Amino acid sequence: MKIKSYYCPTVEDAMALARQELGSEAMLLNSRPTPPEARHLGEYEVVFATEMASGETVEAFPASPPALLVSAAPGAGDRLSTEVSELRRELESIRRTLTRSAFAPPQWLGASPDLSNAYAALTSSEVSPDLAREIVHCAESRAGTPGGTPAEPPHAPLPRSPRHREGAVFHRALVEEMESRFTVQPMLGRGEARPRIVALVGHPGAGKTTTLVRLAVNYGLASRRPVLLLSVDTYRVGAAEQLRSFAAILGVGFQVLETVAALAQTIEENRGKDLILIDTPGLAFGDLGESAGLARFLSSRSDVDTQLVLSSSMKSADLTRVVDSFEVFRPQRLLFTKLDETGSFGPILNEAVRTGKPLSFFTTGQRIPEDLEAASRSRLVELILAGHCGRAQSAA
């Protein structure tokens, strides 16, 4: 190996000289500002190396501005190659250690594949690590407690081996534990009060308007009950017109209201309706203060079912922030939209468990009114666990 140092005004000049003298195979080893005592030779010292042909000896070249050649001592190339190889081995060892640390399962899981797989399924679906740990531990206790899991159907085929039987018992315990952590209330209105009054609140783009239309069709018109659509969304240009168009297609009543007082009066005037659905403006964090009056009205009415509409495609941290900020409206239930736009359903479980608020409905696509379904425990658990299996198959 031949090593040369060049002193040049710029590193680019040194690279050009190295390619000219050493060829295109020249390898840059180091560059640094020139020490003060050699500054007259150039601003930068740049070191290059190239392989020597068989039998070739190191030649001495006289230094000539703007570049100075320094010949390598015999054996320097071999030592450098050895040091580079050792450095690469050390870096590879560090990389493997970091990889094992990052992806190794927590030590508390022990050697149980059931616990490890369950924890991986939950966390890969973005269930919070603390909640996932609690669920796995409690599922383990359920699986080991007589009577802690539901009995198998009388004609269910037996697992093929004790290991399969244990895995099936733990899976049932895991599903049961997850379902016990949250509640669902796929309903509109509060109790038996009539009319059923429902207000949808949420962040911009959550899908409140289209969800409101789905609810009107599936839980109003389908039962041949009189429905009234109200809009207090005067923020977005054309927002009320979109809902007006839907109301005209459905043949239901529609009104745009600009004040809370007008909203209260309209509700009183339409007590004969069976279902009143209220569309509100999408409120970002900075807009919540402007809707303080609406928030006070909805939170104080015992006959209004306020439901918080949330996009399931949001990141978990953002979702938590939105839920907390809309607490001023005192929503009774959480309604999640756009389940077709995400593969991680753990944040839904996180918020349902954290807030203790029931889940009401899910929207699962763009079709109106078809893509609406009542929330259920089994459906959410299935989405979380099936999502993990799908990602595992894709990775394979």
Secondary structure as UniProt FT lines:
FT   STRAND          2..8
FT   HELIX           11..22
FT   TURN            24..25
FT   STRAND          27..33
FT   HELIX           36..41
FT   STRAND          44..50
FT   TURN            54..55
FT   TURN            65..66
FT   TURN            74..75
FT   HELIX           76..103
FT   HELIX           107..109
FT   TURN            110..111
FT   HELIX           113..124
FT   TURN            125..126
FT   HELIX           129..144
FT   TURN            146..147
FT   TURN            154..155
FT   HELIX           162..179
FT   TURN            180..181
FT   TURN            191..192
FT   STRAND          196..202
FT   TURN            204..205
FT   HELIX           208..219
FT   HELIX           221..223
FT   STRAND          227..231
FT   TURN            237..238
FT   HELIX           239..250
FT   STRAND          253..256
FT   HELIX           260..269
FT   TURN            270..272
FT   STRAND          275..279
FT   HELIX           285..291
FT   HELIX           292..300
FT   TURN            302..303
FT   STRAND          304..311
FT   TURN            312..313
FT   HELIX           316..325
FT   HELIX           326..329
FT   STRAND          333..337
FT   HELIX           339..341
FT   HELIX           346..355
FT   STRAND          359..363
FT   TURN            368..370
FT   STRAND          372..374
FT   HELIX           377..395
//
